C-alpha cells in the first residue's frame, strides 16, 4: 500500500471512531436526562374556581411554571380536590369532596373518573396515598378508609371505629403492611373533637388504635407522613406533632414554639420529610418551617405573596427545591403556589388563583 493511501485510511478510521464516540455520548446523555425530566413533574389541586371546576394544576419544571389540566372534566365540576399523590407506577391520583376520585396515566393529558360504589352515603375524601406495591389508600369522612390493589378497579372499604364518625384527614402507607391513618374523633356534641391515630400492621386486615402519652390525643390530627420504614410523624392543630422512629411502637410528643391566631400556635397543615432528620412544614398564617434535627428546633422561613393565607400542602423535589400551596383564611377566596430553589432561604409566588389550593405532589 502506498504511504498516501495508508495515511488516508488512518484518517478515515479516526473520524469514524470520533463519530461513534459522539453518538454514544449523545445517547447516554439523553438516557441520563430522562429521569431528571421525570423528577421535575408536579401536580397541585384545590377547590373550584370561577369556572366552577376544581383546580388541577401541572408543572413540568419543579413548580416554576403551571398549567391547568382537566378543566372541562364533569367529575370535578363544583367539587373540591383536597389531596393529590403520585404512585410508584407513575399514576397520579386526586381525591376530594363527594367521593370524587380521579387519576391519570399519561401525566395529565387525560384524566379519568374512578368509579366507586358505596353501601351507605358517599363520604368526602380527604387524603389519597400509595403503598410501595402501588396499593392505593383513600381516607375520608365518617371514619372511612378504602384501598385497591388493582389501580382502582376494585376496592375494599372499611369504617374505623376509633374516629367515632370523624374525618380521617390523613393516611400513609409506611410499607405494604404498615398503614397509619389520623384525624378527628367526635367526642361529644358540636365541635368537641379529639385526635385519633389508627394503625394496621397487616395491610388493612385488622386495625388498632395508638394512644399517645400525656393525653396528647386531645389534639386533632390533620396529617401523617413517613420516611423509610421506621420514621413517622403525625401533626395537627396548634402546632402539635408526635414522632416515632421505630415504626410506631413508641412516640415522642412535641409542639412548635410560634405564635398564631389568638396567641395560639398555628395548625400544621402539611409536612414533607426530606430525610429522617429534615422536615418541611406548612402552617396556618403563612408560615413555612424547617427542622434539620427531627423537630428539636425549627426555623421559620417566612412566605411570599398575598398574606392572610393558610399554607395547606408542601412537598419537596430534593433538599433544595420544594413547593407549598396556600388557601385564603377568609373572603374573598384565593390560593397560591410557592416555590423555593435554595432550601427555603427565599420563597417565590409561582401561581395565584381565585380558589384555595390545598395539596401538592412532586415526582421523586
Secondary structure, 3 states (H helix, E strand, C coil): CCHHHHHHHHHHHHHHHHHHHHHHHHHHHHHHHHHHHHCCCEEEEEEECCCCEEEEEEECCCCCCCEECCCCCHHHECCCEEEEEECCCCCEEEEECCCEEEEECCCCCCEEECCCCCCCCCCCEEEEEECCCCCEEEEECCCEEEEECCCCCCCEEEECHHHCCCCCCEEEECCCCCEEEEEEEECCCCCCEEEEEEEECCCCCCCEECCCHHHHHHCCEEEEEEECCCEEEEEEHHHEEEEECCCCCCCEEEECCCCCHHHCCCCEEEEEECCCCCEEEEECCCEEEEECCCCCCCEEEECCCCCCEEEEEEEECCCCCEEEEEEECCCCCCEEEEEECCCCCCCEEEEEECCCEEEEEECC
